[in-house]
């Protein structure tokens, strides 16, 4: 193992949140392989933060070992190819405790591919948009049911009490997402009617917005809502 980088007592290293997520899983005190960490992430934090690839997990583990926050060893079971197991160090436990308490709170990053498709609805057919949203509803309902099931599993361990309540939050989140998507399906016809009523010319082309209209709308919105930023 390479020697850990020295870190001033008052300063946390500039690791990405994904590193802290991996370290946080090890903070429950169990010695785990990269494969086990990946499977645990799929069982827990993927509902609200991250679904890592195996390569991402191992990349983060290397960073953490470099900083002296984890140690590793190779374990050989009955002559089978060895597994590298990772354990959090005292320094790692203290670092992730400080990160959880002291790091600036990042706003949630929403990257909603389905909403991007609806936003571009004028380039699509209403029925196709509804198909996309129905597929999305099936996905979020599956995630809701899985989060609920995993919350029941988490309840078995007192040390996972906070994990359980986050999984319960995830269950409610996906239920709300399903309700919002179903409402959007109902809204599509109204949006299409607005587009259709504004089409002009013999070919009934799409009613393009006035060039630069977004700048005027932005300015007027800011003037009408000075307390928003």
Secondary structure as UniProt FT lines:
FT   TURN            9..10
FT   HELIX           17..26
FT   TURN            27..28
FT   STRAND          32..33
FT   HELIX           34..43
FT   HELIX           45..47
FT   TURN            48..49
FT   HELIX           54..66
FT   TURN            67..68
FT   STRAND          70..75
FT   TURN            78..79
FT   STRAND          83..88
FT   HELIX           90..102
FT   HELIX           113..119
FT   HELIX           121..123
FT   HELIX           126..154
FT   TURN            155..156
FT   HELIX           158..160
FT   HELIX           161..198
FT   TURN            201..204
FT   TURN            211..212
FT   HELIX           213..224
FT   TURN            226..227
//
